[in-house]
Amino acid sequence: MTKKITFGYQNFPFGGRNIRRPVAQFLIENDGRKQSFHCLIDSGADESMSFVEIGKEFGLDFTDAERSYASGIGGDDTLCFKKHILIHVGNRSIPILVLWQNRKMDPSKDFPFVIGRLVFFDKFDVIFEQSKDKFHLKPIPKSRM
């Protein structure tokens, strides 16, 4: 049986109030450069996202990256660049495609990383228990992937 990993919800300010969100601290890696980030686990997002300024810190070169556009609830299209990174969760290293937004991160409303459903939710069953102020990542056995 594969053991689940449990995280607590964390307070993050938004719109003048604190909102409890499912956020996990993950190690992100590219070309041997590693850094720990707060990552929002977003079951409503298809894609994982971050910011070009963060990607450049990891040595990502966006010159020849495939371009894409992303829009959220607000509906504004944002230019993004597609690049892969590794995310370390427990004893797993998972390559995920990230849409790197070509705009400045606003720490008052943006997370450094948003982990969307594609790939990540294929590797983990994500169980939200908001009433208990926690969520779980249950690794899916590789034999079922």
Secondary structure, 3 states (H helix, E strand, C coil): CCCCEEEECEEEEECCEEEEECEEEEEEEECCEEEEEEEEECCCCCCEEEEHHHHHHCCCCCCCCEEEEEECCCCCEEEEEEEEEEEEECCEEEEEEEEEECCCCCCCCCCCEEECCCCHHHHEEEEEEHHHCEEEEEECCHHHC
